[in-house]
Amino acid sequence: MHKADVGEGPPPKEELIVVPHHKVSTDSDNNANRLVFPGPSYALADVEMKQDDDGKYALYSTKDFAFGERVYEFWRMDWPFGGRDPIDMVASNKLNENDLTDGTIMRLVPTECAAKKDRSGHFLFSGWDLLTQHSCEPNLTYNDLHEDEEDEWQGAYATRAIKKGEKLTIDYNSVLWDRSDSRNADECNCGAGKCVGTMMGFKVCT
């Protein structure tokens, strides 16, 4: 039993527990499907989910990482509930002090978060990895864990040394092809020295 089952709003319509291994909003829409999903601790990953200074949920390192070191791994799958609608991802049971409180709700909008598309243009779901925010000078990059191109296991690797407590970022323009359907991608304010001024994706930046 999760607190979300008896909390405010509708009960979860589906509970999905997969091999462990979000712009994100915390306001709740009663019409959005809820998805209970295990946090990083279930994957033995040295990262945590928490709100940044702007109130947005993000991923943070809980230890130092060296350049090239694998920070975490994750699995991509079809976007839940059959498509592209926003979902409320609900924090699962709290395993350690870095986990969010059981029942914490995070709004995931596929066009606004770090959701990749498959070859057919369908959004893919990667759980808490979707909380990685954009930077034109990111500290993470993705790579396949296995040689099989059809295998959806991915690894997130440090592009430079990462300090404990640092926010984890990815370059949307390198890993996402086309974000023209995003409401917030036409400008970038990441503050990086080499900021390109947009988060529209690789298609636009080339």
N, C-alpha and C positions, 0 to 999 in steps of 0.2 A: 504494500500500500504506500503510495506517494502522497505527500501533502497536497499535491495538485489535484488529487482525486476528490478531496473534500474542501478545497479552497474556493476562492471567489471565481466566478465565471463558470463556463461549461467544463465538465470533466473531460479528460483526454479521450479523444475518439480512437486513438490507436497508440499502442505502446510498442516501440521498436527498440529492441536491444540487439545490436550487431556487434561484430568484433570491434572493440573500442578504437577505438580509435573508434559579420552579420552586420554601407550604413545599416545599423540595427537600432530598433526602437524598443523601449520597454513598455510602451502603452499597449493595452490589450484590446483587440477587436473581438467581440463576442462571436463573430461569424468565422473566425480563423480556426483551422484545425490545430490541435495541440499534439506535440510529439515529445514523449519522454526519451531523453537521450543521455547516455553516460558521459561523464566529463573526462578530462585528460588523465585523472588518477587511475581510471579503469584501464588505461593503456600504458600505465607506468611511465607516462610522459612528464618531463620536468618543465611543464608549463602550467599556467593557471588562467582562468577567465575572470576578469574583473572590469569595472567601469573606469574609463579614463577621466581626465579633467573636464571633458565635454559631456560626460554622462553616457558615453557610448561604450558598449561592451567590446573588449579587445583581448588579445592573447598576450601574456607576459611570460618571460623566462623565469624559472625559479632556481637557476644555477648558471654559472658561467659556461659558455660554449666556445670552442676554438674554431677558427676558420675551417670550413669544410666538414665540420662535425654534423652528424645527423641530429637534429633537434627533436623531431618526432616523426611518426609515420601515421598514415590515415588511409581510409578506403573511400572511394567515390562510388555512388550508386544513383539510381534514378531519383529525381526530386519527389519527395513523399506526396501522397494523395493525388497522384496522377497528373502533374503538370508544372505550372508556374505561379500558383497562388501563394501568397505569404503564409507562413506557418509560425506558430508560437513554439519554440523549442524550450522544453521544460527541463530544468536541471534534475538529474536523478539523485539517488541516495548519496549523501555526503560521506566520502571515505576518509578524507584527511582535512587538515586545516586550510588547505589551499582551494578546496572545492567550494562552489557556490552553495548557498542554503538550499536544501531540498525543496523543490517547487518553484524556484526562481524562473521567471518567464522572460525569454528574449525573442523579440520579433525578427524573423528572417524574411527579407524580401529578395527573391532571387536576382532581380535586375539591379539591386543596390549593393549587395554583398559580394564576396569573392567567389561566386558560383560560376563554375566553368560549364560550357555546353559540350554535348557529344557531337559526333559528326552529323547527326540529324537535326541539330539545333535545339535539342532538349536540355534543360538545365539538370545539373548533377548536384547531389547533396553530399557534403563531406563533414557533417556534424560541426563540432566546435572549431574545426579548421576555417570555417567560413567567417570567423571573427577576425582573421588577419586583415589588418587595414593596409591601405595603399601608401607606398612611398616611392618616389622616383629614384631613391638610393636605398633600397631595401636591405634588411639584414637576413632575409631568407630567399631561397629559390627552391623550386620543386624539381624532382626527378623521379623516374620510374624506379620502383624497388626491384623489379624483375625484368628480364629481357623480353618477356611476352607482352606485346603491345596491347593485347586484349585484357591484360591483368590491370585492374583499377587500383592496386596498391601503390601509393605514392609516398615519397619521403620528402621532408622539408629539411634543407641543409643550410648551415650558416654561410653567408657570403662574406663574412668578416667575423672578428671576435665579437661575441655578444656577452654583455654583463648581466648578472643576476638582477631581476627587476625591470629589465628593458622591454619595451613594447616590441612585439614581433610584427614585421611588415613584409609585404610582398609587392612587387611591381606589377600592377594590374595590366599595364601596357605590354608586358612581356609574356604573361601567362594566360591572359584572356584575349580572345580574338576580336570581338566586336561588342562594345557596351553602349552602342548608340541608342538603345532603348532605356538606358538609365536616365533618371531625372537629374542626377548630380554629377555626371561624368564630364561635362563640357569644360570644367575648369578644375585645376588642382592647386591646392594651397598646402602642400605637404611641407614646404619650407626647406626642401633639399637644395643644395647648391646647384645641382644640375636638373632642377625641376623643369619638366617639359610643358607644364601648364594645362595638362588634360589627363583624364583617366578613361579615355574612350576605347582603349584597347589597341592591340597590335595592328589591326586592319587600318585604323585611322592614322596611326603614328608612322606607318610606312608609306 
